[in-house]
Amino acid sequence: MFDEILEPSIADIETIERHELTSLAVFPLLQERLFLCHGAGKSVDPEKHLLFDLPMPLAFEPYIELITASTEEERRALQLRYVAAMPRA
């Protein structure tokens, strides 16, 4: 998904954090990002950390697992984890 660092000359974390990437997120990545934002109390974006080679907080591990799932079996296991965690109506 990410073959190279987008812009290695941009290393100012404050500048990076003030801007949003243009992307479209769907379940489960959107749900995971919203969960991370809620936990951090601010907008966070694991994809920015990948694109700009920023330090990767341990809290981003589930997000990374989602984008690196390469087999149908891995995706189903992750999907089951999310479906099992959803509240029942």
Beta strands, then each sheet from edge to edge (+ up, - down):
end
